[in-house]
């Protein structure tokens, strides 16, 4: 029946083709032209109606109407083209095309082509798993327990990231969602693909990416190692416990070793309730080099802030000690006592306390002789307090003390009461230095108990003189004096080089120790090599240049200290809403700074000498003086008199006979100090 319908349809097309070609050449009212136009119009109208209605089988109906639509197109084209041969060609082409396609009979339900055989479609999804199942059963390395089989099935269903296969899986005791998988490459002898990532594993087990750990495997019985094997831990329960209740080692690894002290490993933790401090000890591998510490990140990891000054780190080779104080040790007051300020048998005494709680030590002598010192602090930074500590230490050591300051203040006279000689002004200081330089020459000829001359050694018996220590306060101001500054700098530098051999040292105090501010570079070098500088409350802009001049390596130059070590008062938002002012901050950084005992500066707070209550109990009961021989020799050189007197005639090279001339500048030099050579000349100068 279907074949008959198809033949009938094709016959109609062949019969209608001449009519379609002829209709274009007939007048419009001719019956054939009218019939052709009516059929074509009906086809176009039906197609438009189908498109507008969009029925369920829209495409099928348009295919069935295609012969009428094509005939209309041929008729329209034939009316536009002249020549009957074109009309015949278009009509013939239409007839042959419709004959070949037979669109009406071919789209009938009973005449559609059959679908692919059903059995072939059903066999496709079941064919691939067969080889994999055979491989799992035959591989002797695969675990056969139920848990491993379940994990293996889940992993296979997820696609086996990186072309991997689950060789074994083990649950974690007490953590129902945690497991460890041993993966191997699905292709024997080939490495695991790059597709094995934490994200791929997390997606397979529906956990967070941070809950996945990828580990290298180690060879042992029943397993191999290398790039074809990988151990995977899926530990959501363990991660949750670690976030909520971590151990000390885990807390260190997560918060400190990740950024503050990279690569460090927690060793132990100790609490000192008496000092109110907690100590953490960590270790770095030998290959890590010197520990790199970020103090800001470390304070944050320890639940504090850098400005509070409660967290400090101390490096000892590959070990690190982190001290976390309940309150900043730099905000505490450490009262000075004579016991702390008395040097031990090696010359060490306590200057203050470091940020880690250790005593900060300075010394009155070194293995090279007498020690020098450098005391730097801005106005109000605790410089005079520190100078009192140093003077008390030398007095308790039995040294002769000389103090010269460029300008007087409230506290220096109290210190001068414990000194052999004390005076004010650049003139006084230059006379003091002239006497010191001459005293080196004098002591260089004094015989010891064995009848010989020795360089000063505190442990060698028979020394004929006492150690002497001179303090030069506001040194840079004195060195900048227009009349005597040049000689002060020259003599101070000479004394810093040679004085140590004769038991004579100097402490230079001021608001700066930078070479660019006029500090003699050679003098600074000698003080650094033969003493322990102490610097308090340096301005942030001066820290780098000051420590650089002291020879501190760039990587050891410290950051600026906070302006206050007090905790910020809580409730600031409430005060803002209420329009209240902030409470004033406690400026408790007096005496806080750095001590430089070696190549690294250490943060410290110096001891506190209470001038209001008196400082006499810090000093011995007597003031030590030069020997009679030393005084006679200085008098013989015209250098032992009241150094506070005005300049004496001939003292600084001016001619006493030229009374009518303008006075010469009082610069002078070392040779000028020899212009008074006898005791009579000195006495005469004093009487004037």
DOLO-859455 format. One record per residue (C-alpha): x, y, z. Coordinates in Angstrom, 3 decimals, decimal comma. Layout:
// residues N
PT      east     north        up
PT         X         Y         Z
...
//
This chain:
// residues 688
PT      east     north        up
PT     0,000     0,000     0,000
PT     2,829     2,381     0,876
PT     4,518     1,749    -2,473
PT     1,254     2,424    -4,367
PT     0,779     5,734    -2,537
PT     4,312     6,767    -3,350
PT     3,890     5,940    -7,053
PT     0,584     7,822    -7,153
PT     2,192    10,889    -5,548
PT     5,074    10,848    -8,012
PT     2,651    10,522   -10,959
PT     0,801    13,610    -9,752
PT     4,057    15,580    -9,659
PT     5,004    14,573   -13,183
PT     1,533    15,429   -14,453
PT     1,404    18,767   -12,678
PT     4,840    19,922   -13,829
PT     3,641    21,015   -17,372
PT     0,699    22,841   -15,817
PT     2,998    24,741   -13,452
PT     5,269    25,793   -16,316
PT     2,334    26,611   -18,658
PT     0,347    28,601   -16,065
PT     2,943    31,364   -15,992
PT     2,281    32,080   -19,716
PT    -1,567    32,049   -19,523
PT    -3,803    35,037   -18,806
PT    -4,852    35,337   -15,138
PT    -8,526    34,409   -15,828
PT    -7,654    31,181   -17,609
PT    -8,985    28,095   -15,734
PT    -5,559    26,433   -15,517
PT    -3,927    29,621   -14,214
PT    -6,731    30,071   -11,699
PT    -6,450    26,446   -10,471
PT    -2,675    26,675   -10,153
PT    -2,805    29,977    -8,276
PT    -5,534    28,641    -5,968
PT    -3,499    25,541    -5,044
PT    -0,354    27,577    -4,447
PT    -2,218    30,165    -2,343
PT    -3,820    27,449    -0,256
PT    -0,380    25,956     0,450
PT     1,083    29,301     1,531
PT    -1,921    30,064     3,731
PT    -1,749    26,642     5,379
PT     1,999    27,042     6,047
PT     1,469    30,454     7,665
PT    -1,303    29,065     9,821
PT     0,896    26,182    10,976
PT     3,788    28,523    11,830
PT     1,489    30,821    13,773
PT    -0,212    27,999    15,677
PT     3,032    26,004    16,300
PT     1,343    22,629    16,666
PT     3,064    19,599    18,176
PT     4,258    18,261    14,757
PT     4,926    21,571    13,060
PT     7,949    20,459    11,045
PT     6,164    17,400     9,674
PT     3,259    19,472     8,302
PT     5,610    21,979     6,691
PT     7,401    19,131     4,899
PT     4,079    17,890     3,521
PT     3,191    21,373     2,255
PT     6,600    21,888     0,669
PT     5,482    20,817    -2,880
PT     2,807    23,556    -2,995
PT     5,220    26,135    -1,551
PT     7,891    25,162    -4,072
PT     5,337    25,316    -6,927
PT     4,392    28,843    -5,874
PT     8,050    29,835    -5,934
PT     8,495    28,332    -9,435
PT     5,351    30,123   -10,731
PT     6,549    33,437    -9,326
PT    10,016    33,006   -10,829
PT     8,590    32,003   -14,234
PT     6,435    35,143   -14,382
PT     9,560    37,265   -13,852
PT    11,782    35,525   -16,415
PT    11,115    35,801   -20,165
PT    11,442    32,778   -22,419
PT     9,427    29,563   -22,377
PT    12,530    27,380   -22,066
PT    13,236    28,842   -18,578
PT     9,637    28,153   -17,579
PT     9,939    24,568   -18,743
PT    13,264    24,081   -16,955
PT    11,928    25,413   -13,618
PT     8,753    23,373   -13,831
PT    10,684    20,258   -14,841
PT    13,123    20,702   -11,982
PT    10,241    21,092    -9,554
PT     8,607    17,929   -10,807
PT    11,799    15,848   -10,670
PT    12,671    17,078    -7,147
PT     9,254    16,300    -5,769
PT     9,308    12,975    -7,620
PT    12,572    12,031    -5,927
PT    11,576    13,134    -2,421
PT     7,890    12,247    -2,371
PT     7,474    14,323     0,817
PT     3,821    13,477     1,454
PT     4,038     9,687     1,286
PT     7,452     9,534     2,975
PT     6,149    11,351     6,065
PT     3,264     9,005     6,663
PT     3,473     7,173    10,088
PT     3,586     3,730     8,536
PT     6,344     4,656     6,168
PT     9,013     6,018     8,649
PT    12,466     4,300     8,876
PT    13,019     1,866    11,815
PT    15,208     2,816    14,855
PT    18,526     1,137    15,711
PT    18,192    -2,342    17,216
PT    17,531    -2,195    20,959
PT    19,916    -4,975    22,011
PT    22,972    -3,062    20,765
PT    22,048     0,048    22,801
PT    21,603    -1,995    25,981
PT    24,987    -3,674    25,679
PT    27,046    -0,423    25,545
PT    26,917     0,729    29,242
PT    27,679    -2,731    30,637
PT    30,684    -3,496    28,455
PT    33,405    -1,100    29,951
PT    33,295    -2,206    33,643
PT    34,143    -5,814    32,797
PT    37,940    -5,305    32,284
PT    38,249    -3,046    35,408
PT    36,539    -5,639    37,568
PT    38,887    -8,280    36,289
PT    41,933    -6,025    37,025
PT    40,814    -5,381    40,621
PT    40,370    -9,040    41,369
PT    43,638   -10,138    39,805
PT    45,891    -7,426    41,349
PT    47,535    -8,941    44,466
PT    48,194    -5,473    46,022
PT    44,536    -4,572    46,400
PT    42,993    -4,857    49,846
PT    39,927    -7,099    49,900
PT    38,177    -5,862    53,062
PT    34,707    -4,378    52,812
PT    35,768    -0,814    53,714
PT    38,407    -0,740    50,981
PT    35,901    -2,140    48,477
PT    33,370     0,568    49,334
PT    35,928     3,357    49,072
PT    37,226     1,846    45,818
PT    33,723     1,853    44,333
PT    33,157     5,472    45,392
PT    36,511     6,534    43,959
PT    35,835     4,719    40,685
PT    32,407     6,345    40,443
PT    34,021     9,782    40,929
PT    36,295     9,131    37,941
PT    39,551     8,116    39,633
PT    41,339    11,487    39,569
PT    44,832    11,375    38,081
PT    44,187     7,904    36,593
PT    44,460     6,326    40,036
PT    43,071     3,234    41,686
PT    42,428     2,620    45,403
PT    44,820    -0,088    46,525
PT    43,705     0,079    50,156
PT    41,693     2,261    52,525
PT    41,664     2,432    56,313
PT    39,201     4,237    58,610
PT    40,434     6,354    61,541
PT    39,442     5,111    64,973
PT    37,080     7,450    66,804
PT    36,603     9,675    63,764
PT    33,844     8,186    61,605
PT    34,340    10,518    58,645
PT    38,135    10,269    58,434
PT    40,091     7,783    56,343
PT    43,427     7,176    54,669
PT    43,660     5,905    51,078
PT    46,614     4,322    49,360
PT    46,388     5,166    45,668
PT    48,364     3,727    42,791
PT    48,445     4,565    39,130
PT    45,875     2,681    37,049
PT    48,513     2,289    34,343
PT    51,279     0,074    35,634
PT    54,721     1,632    35,370
PT    53,410     5,168    34,805
PT    53,293     8,075    37,297
PT    50,069     9,351    38,777
PT    48,578    12,095    36,641
PT    48,447    15,777    37,522
PT    44,700    15,498    37,984
PT    45,153    14,134    41,509
PT    44,683    17,323    43,528
PT    43,224    18,191    46,894
PT    40,229    19,702    45,129
PT    39,586    16,491    43,146
PT    39,713    14,363    46,302
PT    37,532    16,815    48,223
PT    34,913    16,731    45,464
PT    34,825    12,925    45,485
PT    34,202    12,750    49,245
PT    32,127    15,948    49,561
PT    34,476    17,640    52,053
PT    36,333    20,949    52,157
PT    39,596    21,135    50,266
PT    41,473    21,967    53,491
PT    40,341    18,598    54,907
PT    42,498    16,705    52,372
PT    46,200    15,928    52,785
PT    48,365    14,456    50,000
PT    51,475    12,600    51,165
PT    54,373    10,804    49,549
PT    54,472     7,077    50,237
PT    57,278     5,062    51,760
PT    58,100     1,551    50,643
PT    57,163    -1,222    53,058
PT    55,600    -4,679    53,032
PT    52,562    -4,734    50,769
PT    53,144    -1,304    49,237
PT    55,574     0,477    46,983
PT    56,702     4,082    46,708
PT    57,577     6,540    44,016
PT    55,594     8,701    41,597
PT    53,162     5,879    40,871
PT    51,905     5,793    44,478
PT    50,333     8,395    46,756
PT    48,839     8,405    50,232
PT    45,723    10,529    50,717
PT    44,181    11,521    54,037
PT    40,587    12,709    54,166
PT    40,206    14,097    57,701
PT    37,214    16,428    58,207
PT    36,721    15,289    61,816
PT    40,395    15,811    62,657
PT    40,377    19,277    61,096
PT    37,290    20,233    63,078
PT    38,914    19,081    66,322
PT    42,102    20,953    65,431
PT    40,159    24,147    64,854
PT    38,191    23,927    68,089
PT    40,615    22,216    70,494
PT    44,170    22,171    69,103
PT    47,195    20,888    70,960
PT    50,083    23,263    71,673
PT    52,101    21,821    68,789
PT    49,156    22,163    66,394
PT    48,474    25,704    67,487
PT    52,122    26,575    66,884
PT    52,112    24,944    63,447
PT    48,908    26,656    62,337
PT    49,490    30,151    63,742
PT    53,246    30,628    64,156
PT    55,116    28,280    61,823
PT    52,973    29,322    58,871
PT    54,071    32,982    58,816
PT    55,598    34,432    62,002
PT    58,554    31,992    62,240
PT    58,448    29,959    59,007
PT    59,576    26,353    59,278
PT    59,717    26,253    63,074
PT    58,548    23,240    65,093
PT    57,134    23,396    68,612
PT    59,317    21,809    71,315
PT    57,927    22,754    74,723
PT    55,989    25,334    76,713
PT    56,684    26,592    80,230
PT    54,790    28,939    82,541
PT    56,485    31,125    85,165
PT    53,782    32,407    87,498
PT    56,213    34,466    89,562
PT    57,299    36,498    86,539
PT    53,846    36,260    84,909
PT    55,259    35,033    81,623
PT    54,796    32,014    79,360
PT    57,760    30,667    77,404
PT    57,496    28,794    74,102
PT    60,504    26,946    72,695
PT    60,705    26,023    69,012
PT    63,313    24,428    66,780
PT    64,210    24,929    63,134
PT    65,922    22,289    60,984
PT    69,632    22,749    60,394
PT    69,017    23,318    56,699
PT    66,708    26,277    57,383
PT    69,511    28,688    58,270
PT    69,021    31,458    60,811
PT    65,394    31,882    61,928
PT    63,436    34,652    60,228
PT    60,998    36,278    62,642
PT    58,134    38,643    61,835
PT    57,478    40,386    65,191
PT    54,115    41,804    64,125
PT    52,809    38,432    62,911
PT    54,246    36,712    65,996
PT    52,441    39,050    68,376
PT    49,201    38,549    66,466
PT    49,613    34,756    66,543
PT    50,082    34,912    70,321
PT    46,887    36,869    70,847
PT    48,514    40,253    71,324
PT    49,605    43,225    69,260
PT    53,102    44,459    68,566
PT    52,428    47,813    70,218
PT    51,566    46,171    73,543
PT    55,151    44,972    73,890
PT    54,182    41,644    75,466
PT    55,687    39,213    72,936
PT    59,432    38,912    72,358
PT    61,588    36,336    70,600
PT    65,154    35,301    71,376
PT    67,237    33,337    68,858
PT    69,784    30,766    70,023
PT    71,262    29,090    66,950
PT    68,448    27,028    65,439
PT    66,258    27,396    68,508
PT    63,817    30,194    69,267
PT    62,444    31,245    72,645
PT    59,200    33,232    72,544
PT    58,225    35,006    75,759
PT    54,571    36,037    76,130
PT    54,119    38,298    79,150
PT    50,845    38,990    80,927
PT    51,923    42,646    81,019
PT    54,766    44,161    79,061
PT    58,083    43,782    80,912
PT    59,045    47,124    79,394
PT    56,224    48,854    81,276
PT    57,436    47,638    84,656
PT    59,659    49,629    86,989
PT    62,817    47,889    88,212
PT    64,212    49,782    91,237
PT    67,969    50,175    91,281
PT    69,843    48,705    94,240
PT    73,470    48,823    95,216
PT    73,629    45,048    94,982
PT    72,625    45,143    91,308
PT    75,029    48,024    90,655
PT    78,057    46,313    92,181
PT    80,286    44,648    89,544
PT    81,151    40,986    90,053
PT    84,637    39,481    89,838
PT    84,516    39,756    86,037
PT    83,312    43,350    86,006
PT    79,676    42,659    85,089
PT    76,780    44,564    86,652
PT    73,026    44,793    85,979
PT    71,917    47,728    83,840
PT    68,281    46,652    83,592
PT    66,218    43,772    82,271
PT    65,738    42,480    78,740
PT    62,367    41,860    77,167
PT    62,746    38,117    77,779
PT    63,234    38,677    81,520
PT    67,005    38,221    81,597
PT    69,217    40,773    83,355
PT    70,850    43,190    80,931
PT    74,533    43,330    81,807
PT    77,201    45,925    81,258
PT    80,793    45,861    82,462
PT    83,433    48,139    83,913
PT    86,371    46,512    82,139
PT    87,099    44,100    79,302
PT    89,941    41,745    78,519
PT    91,570    44,678    76,707
PT    91,524    47,034    79,682
PT    89,152    49,706    80,929
PT    85,739    49,805    79,281
PT    84,131    52,728    77,495
PT    80,453    53,496    77,247
PT    77,932    55,280    75,060
PT    74,675    56,617    76,484
PT    72,226    58,027    73,928
PT    68,723    59,295    74,656
PT    66,554    62,278    73,714
PT    65,466    64,803    76,277
PT    63,298    63,015    78,839
PT    64,404    59,600    77,635
PT    66,169    58,570    80,845
PT    69,771    59,493    79,971
PT    70,611    61,039    83,353
PT    68,972    58,086    85,095
PT    71,176    55,741    83,106
PT    74,268    57,841    83,770
PT    73,554    57,586    87,515
PT    73,497    53,789    87,226
PT    76,812    53,697    85,377
PT    78,465    56,105    87,809
PT    77,264    54,054    90,789
PT    78,638    50,867    89,216
PT    82,081    52,426    88,724
PT    82,021    53,939    92,215
PT    81,171    50,525    93,683
PT    84,067    49,151    91,644
PT    86,350    51,636    93,426
PT    86,990    53,950    90,494
PT    87,737    57,660    90,547
PT    84,861    59,543    88,890
PT    85,062    62,743    86,865
PT    81,961    64,375    85,415
PT    81,837    67,195    82,920
PT    78,648    68,443    81,303
PT    78,104    71,068    78,650
PT    75,028    72,500    80,399
PT    73,773    72,079    83,981
PT    70,419    70,636    84,969
PT    68,626    69,538    88,126
PT    70,166    66,074    88,452
PT    73,808    66,439    87,414
PT    74,843    68,293    90,626
PT    73,462    65,343    92,613
PT    75,723    63,084    90,581
PT    78,629    65,486    90,961
PT    78,470    65,053    94,730
PT    79,742    61,499    94,249
PT    82,567    62,484    91,883
PT    86,171    63,463    92,484
PT    85,745    66,361    90,059
PT    82,601    67,902    88,563
PT    82,088    70,948    86,396
PT    79,988    72,603    83,713
PT    80,786    74,045    80,307
PT    82,951    73,392    77,287
PT    85,901    75,159    78,940
PT    85,720    72,826    81,916
PT    85,476    69,783    79,641
PT    88,499    70,703    77,542
PT    90,593    71,221    80,704
PT    89,363    67,880    82,001
PT    90,427    66,172    78,785
PT    93,853    67,826    78,852
PT    94,374    66,428    82,340
PT    93,254    62,963    81,194
PT    95,692    62,920    78,302
PT    98,494    63,999    80,614
PT    97,437    61,412    83,184
PT    97,916    58,657    80,591
PT   101,523    59,777    80,264
PT   101,923    59,888    84,046
PT   100,467    56,441    84,643
PT   102,603    55,030    81,875
PT   105,667    55,660    84,038
PT   104,325    54,575    87,448
PT   105,923    51,400    88,791
PT   103,819    48,530    90,099
PT   104,579    46,522    93,262
PT   106,998    44,304    91,361
PT   109,018    47,328    90,273
PT   107,897    47,148    86,676
PT   105,445    49,050    84,476
PT   102,351    47,154    83,311
PT    99,245    47,854    81,295
PT    96,326    48,076    83,667
PT    94,777    44,739    84,646
PT    92,203    44,613    87,480
PT    93,226    41,072    88,371
PT    96,942    41,805    88,525
PT    98,062    42,773    92,077
PT   100,246    45,741    92,897
PT    98,596    48,446    90,759
PT    99,821    51,884    91,949
PT    96,660    53,789    90,923
PT    92,897    53,447    90,963
PT    90,798    52,989    87,818
PT    89,398    56,285    86,569
PT    86,219    56,857    84,607
PT    85,183    60,148    83,071
PT    81,659    61,114    82,007
PT    81,104    63,650    79,234
PT    77,480    64,731    79,224
PT    76,029    66,454    76,124
PT    79,240    65,671    74,284
PT    78,080    66,762    70,826
PT    77,066    70,181    72,113
PT    80,492    70,602    73,683
PT    82,207    69,345    70,522
PT    80,305    71,967    68,530
PT    81,545    74,827    70,734
PT    83,136    77,547    68,653
PT    86,108    78,053    70,962
PT    86,915    74,632    72,386
PT    84,923    72,121    70,333
PT    87,708    71,078    67,979
PT    90,106    70,329    70,836
PT    87,392    68,479    72,780
PT    86,798    66,172    69,808
PT    90,509    65,637    69,208
PT    91,377    64,860    72,834
PT    88,315    62,651    73,361
PT    89,246    60,606    70,335
PT    92,835    60,209    71,546
PT    91,630    59,219    75,009
PT    89,245    56,600    73,558
PT    92,192    54,952    71,809
PT    94,800    54,908    74,601
PT    92,973    55,300    77,902
PT    92,022    51,638    78,334
PT    95,691    50,634    78,869
PT    95,953    52,880    81,936
PT    92,694    51,874    83,655
PT    90,924    54,952    82,275
PT    87,615    54,809    80,428
PT    84,997    57,286    79,324
PT    81,233    57,313    78,975
PT    79,970    59,712    76,347
PT    76,369    60,822    76,789
PT    74,168    62,823    74,467
PT    71,092    62,925    72,303
PT    72,813    61,501    69,231
PT    75,744    59,318    68,302
PT    75,593    59,749    64,546
PT    78,687    60,615    62,577
PT    76,641    62,962    60,413
PT    75,853    64,993    63,545
PT    79,537    65,480    64,323
PT    80,422    62,405    66,378
PT    84,044    61,408    65,595
PT    83,942    58,138    63,678
PT    87,175    56,743    65,170
PT    85,978    57,547    68,678
PT    82,647    55,839    67,991
PT    84,471    52,761    66,713
PT    86,684    52,565    69,809
PT    83,730    52,939    72,158
PT    81,857    50,217    70,262
PT    84,805    47,806    70,430
PT    85,600    48,443    74,102
PT    82,160    48,921    75,582
PT    78,462    48,182    75,473
PT    76,400    51,087    74,069
PT    72,948    51,773    75,469
PT    70,414    53,738    73,438
PT    67,033    54,837    74,788
PT    63,898    56,033    72,978
PT    65,507    56,752    69,613
PT    63,321    58,567    67,124
PT    62,117    56,210    64,349
PT    63,949    58,236    61,711
PT    67,283    57,937    63,552
PT    67,253    54,204    64,273
PT    68,727    52,945    61,014
PT    71,486    55,562    60,718
PT    72,460    55,326    64,413
PT    72,802    51,551    64,460
PT    74,541    51,616    61,098
PT    77,172    53,988    62,517
PT    77,590    51,559    65,432
PT    78,435    48,782    62,976
PT    75,208    46,812    63,358
PT    74,387    44,762    60,250
PT    71,312    45,847    58,345
PT    69,410    42,621    59,041
PT    69,830    43,165    62,799
PT    68,699    46,791    62,924
PT    65,514    46,764    65,039
PT    62,144    48,330    64,392
PT    60,974    51,377    66,298
PT    59,486    50,789    69,734
PT    55,882    51,796    70,523
PT    55,233    55,155    72,163
PT    53,437    53,401    75,008
PT    53,317    49,850    76,339
PT    49,945    50,206    78,051
PT    46,949    48,289    76,759
PT    44,361    50,381    74,978
PT    41,312    51,093    77,089
PT    38,290    49,104    75,958
PT    34,958    50,673    75,061
PT    36,169    53,144    72,448
PT    33,039    52,728    70,330
PT    30,869    53,553    73,341
PT    32,972    56,658    74,033
PT    32,625    57,758    70,414
PT    28,850    57,307    70,518
PT    28,708    59,232    73,789
PT    30,992    61,985    72,471
PT    33,577    61,383    75,206
PT    37,307    62,005    74,861
PT    39,816    59,179    74,855
PT    41,690    58,617    78,126
PT    45,298    59,851    77,951
PT    47,868    57,184    77,150
PT    50,500    56,397    79,737
PT    53,873    57,388    78,314
PT    55,772    54,713    80,193
PT    58,729    54,276    77,858
PT    61,330    56,192    79,875
PT    64,407    54,002    80,246
PT    63,279    51,720    77,409
PT    65,623    51,172    74,513
PT    68,392    48,904    73,280
PT    71,646    47,587    74,641
PT    74,238    46,352    72,138
PT    76,334    43,655    73,845
PT    77,252    41,939    70,574
PT    76,220    42,072    66,969
PT    72,485    42,188    67,766
PT    70,754    44,946    69,750
PT    68,548    43,715    72,605
PT    65,471    45,521    73,916
PT    65,742    46,465    77,592
PT    64,339    48,634    80,342
PT    66,984    50,137    82,577
PT    66,876    50,184    86,351
PT    65,183    53,164    87,974
PT    67,189    55,473    90,223
PT    64,754    57,633    92,187
PT    66,363    61,056    92,466
PT    63,480    62,364    94,565
PT    64,127    59,840    97,311
PT    67,868    60,218    96,948
PT    70,554    58,144    95,298
PT    73,148    58,088    98,061
PT    72,348    54,483    98,961
PT    73,452    53,409    95,473
PT    76,999    54,717    95,987
PT    79,731    53,724    98,431
PT    80,285    55,812   101,517
PT    83,386    57,559   100,168
PT    84,506    59,360    97,040
PT    87,741    58,050    95,559
PT    90,550    60,384    94,443
PT    93,775    60,332    92,492
PT    96,998    59,456    94,250
PT    99,222    62,224    95,581
PT   101,824    61,376    92,965
PT    99,314    61,828    90,143
PT    98,155    65,161    91,535
PT   101,743    66,434    91,913
PT   102,531    65,482    88,327
PT    99,419    67,227    87,044
PT   100,268    70,305    89,078
PT   103,752    70,233    87,625
PT   102,207    70,387    84,185
PT    99,896    73,211    85,183
PT    96,793    71,066    84,672
PT    95,521    70,634    88,232
PT    93,533    73,657    89,372
PT    89,954    74,868    89,445
PT    88,789    74,056    85,930
PT    85,750    76,324    86,322
PT    87,899    79,485    86,289
PT    87,822    81,757    83,233
PT    90,550    81,215    80,641
PT    93,935    82,033    82,115
PT    96,582    84,115    80,366
PT    98,628    81,934    78,066
PT    96,468    78,875    78,702
PT    95,136    78,668    75,153
PT    98,069    80,182    73,255
PT    97,173    83,894    73,545
PT    99,976    86,328    74,478
PT    99,448    87,860    77,941
PT   101,603    90,872    76,960
PT    99,254    91,937    74,136
PT    96,683    93,487    76,465
PT    95,662    96,157    73,961
PT    94,935    93,690    71,189
PT    91,740    91,772    70,629
PT    91,742    88,382    72,431
PT    92,658    85,523    70,138
PT    90,168    82,698    69,568
PT    90,421    80,139    72,369
PT    90,875    77,146    70,163
PT    94,355    76,059    71,192
PT    95,536    72,472    71,002
PT    97,364    69,828    72,952
PT   100,603    71,805    72,892
PT    98,832    74,791    74,404
PT    98,159    72,754    77,507
PT   101,902    72,721    78,173
PT   102,130    76,553    78,389
PT   101,818    76,281    82,208
PT   104,687    73,996    83,122
PT   105,360    74,604    86,828
PT   103,400    74,595    90,054
PT   104,236    78,263    90,631
PT   102,798    79,158    87,228
PT    99,619    77,220    87,993
PT    99,221    78,924    91,391
PT    99,807    82,294    89,813
PT    97,185    81,522    87,179
PT    94,666    80,520    89,830
PT    95,209    83,747    91,809
PT    94,466    85,884    88,746
//
